[in-house]
Structure formats: structure tokens, C-alpha cells
Amino acid sequence: MDIRSTAAAQAYATARPATQPGQADPGSAGAFANTAKGFAETLQNGETAALSAMGGSADPHALVQALAQTELAVETAVTIRNKVVEAYQEILRMPV
């Protein structure tokens, strides 16, 4: 075995194959669960900031930032939902 094949074998052994899902694989169910959890946390943070602003104990800058993040999260969720519905409708239009 020459040095080049040894180096290639070591590089291959240390690299993660594309067939093995990683921790943050976008196609895995765990990634979807993490995304949904992050979405819920963003909504909760926005609600908490709004409630504390109503009580007069919140920083206005923090309130605006939390509400902007919440708005972005909701817009993203709606866009994803629309794309899923559009894909479903496209599948229904396919001839059998």
C-alpha cells in the first residue's frame, strides 16, 4: 500500500458519508421537531415580551425586536405551509 492510498483511506474513514444522517440533517424527523420547538419558543418569547410591555416593565427596543422575530417566524411558517399545499395540489393534478 503506498502513501496516497493510505491517506485516501484515512480521509474516507474520517469523513461522514452522505448516506448517514447527521444531527442537523434537514430531512430527519428530529430536525423538524427542533424547528417546531424553536418556532414555539419564538412565539412564547414574543408573547412574554408583549405581556411585560403591557405591565410597563419591558424595554421598548426588546419588545420591538421580539415582535419582529415573531412576525418573521409566522411569515416563514405560512410560506412553508403554502408551499406544502401547492405541492399537494400539484400532485393531485398529475394524471394517473
C-alpha positions as CSV (number, residue, x, y, z in Angstrom):
1,M,0.0,0.0,0.0
2,D,1.5,3.3,-1.0
3,I,1.2,6.6,0.9
4,R,-1.5,8.0,-1.4
5,S,-3.9,5.1,-0.8
6,T,-3.3,5.3,2.9
7,A,-4.1,9.0,3.1
8,A,-7.2,8.4,1.0
9,A,-8.3,5.6,3.2
10,Q,-7.8,7.8,6.3
11,A,-9.7,10.7,4.8
12,Y,-12.5,8.4,3.8
13,A,-12.7,7.0,7.3
14,T,-12.8,10.4,9.0
15,A,-15.4,11.9,6.5
16,R,-19.1,11.3,7.2
17,P,-20.7,9.5,4.3
18,A,-23.7,11.3,2.8
19,T,-25.9,8.3,3.5
20,Q,-25.6,8.6,7.2
21,P,-27.9,11.3,8.6
22,G,-26.2,13.8,10.9
23,Q,-27.6,15.6,13.9
24,A,-28.9,18.6,11.8
25,D,-29.9,16.6,8.7
26,P,-32.7,18.7,7.2
27,G,-34.6,15.6,6.1
28,S,-34.8,13.9,9.5
29,A,-37.8,14.0,11.9
30,G,-35.5,15.3,14.7
31,A,-34.7,18.4,12.6
32,F,-38.4,19.0,12.1
33,A,-39.1,18.6,15.8
34,N,-36.2,21.1,16.6
35,T,-37.6,23.6,14.1
36,A,-41.1,23.3,15.5
37,K,-39.7,23.7,19.1
38,G,-37.8,26.8,18.0
39,F,-40.9,28.2,16.4
40,A,-42.9,27.7,19.6
41,E,-40.1,29.3,21.7
42,T,-40.0,32.3,19.4
43,L,-43.8,32.8,19.7
44,Q,-43.5,32.4,23.5
45,N,-40.7,35.0,23.7
46,G,-42.8,37.4,21.7
47,E,-45.8,36.8,24.0
48,T,-43.7,37.2,27.1
49,A,-42.3,40.5,25.8
50,A,-45.7,41.8,24.9
51,L,-47.1,40.9,28.3
52,S,-44.2,42.6,30.1
53,A,-44.6,45.7,27.9
54,M,-48.3,45.9,28.9
55,G,-47.2,45.8,32.5
56,G,-44.7,48.6,31.8
57,S,-41.6,46.6,32.8
58,A,-40.2,45.9,29.3
59,D,-37.6,47.7,27.3
60,P,-39.3,49.1,24.1
61,H,-36.3,48.0,22.0
62,A,-36.5,44.4,23.3
63,L,-40.3,44.4,22.6
64,V,-39.9,45.6,19.0
65,Q,-37.1,43.0,18.4
66,A,-39.2,40.1,19.9
67,L,-42.2,41.1,17.9
68,A,-40.2,41.3,14.7
69,Q,-38.7,37.9,15.3
70,T,-42.2,36.5,15.9
71,E,-43.5,38.1,12.8
72,L,-40.7,36.6,10.7
73,A,-41.3,33.2,12.2
74,V,-45.0,33.3,11.5
75,E,-44.4,34.5,7.9
76,T,-41.9,31.7,7.4
77,A,-44.4,29.1,8.7
78,V,-47.2,30.4,6.5
79,T,-44.9,30.4,3.5
80,I,-43.9,26.8,4.2
81,R,-47.5,25.8,4.6
82,N,-48.4,27.4,1.3
83,K,-45.6,25.6,-0.5
84,V,-46.7,22.3,1.0
85,V,-50.3,22.9,-0.1
86,E,-49.2,23.9,-3.5
87,A,-47.1,20.8,-3.9
88,Y,-50.1,18.6,-2.7
89,Q,-52.3,20.3,-5.3
90,E,-49.8,19.7,-8.0
91,I,-49.6,16.0,-7.1
92,L,-53.4,15.8,-7.3
93,R,-53.3,17.3,-10.8
94,M,-51.0,14.6,-12.0
95,P,-52.5,12.1,-14.4
96,V,-52.6,8.6,-13.1
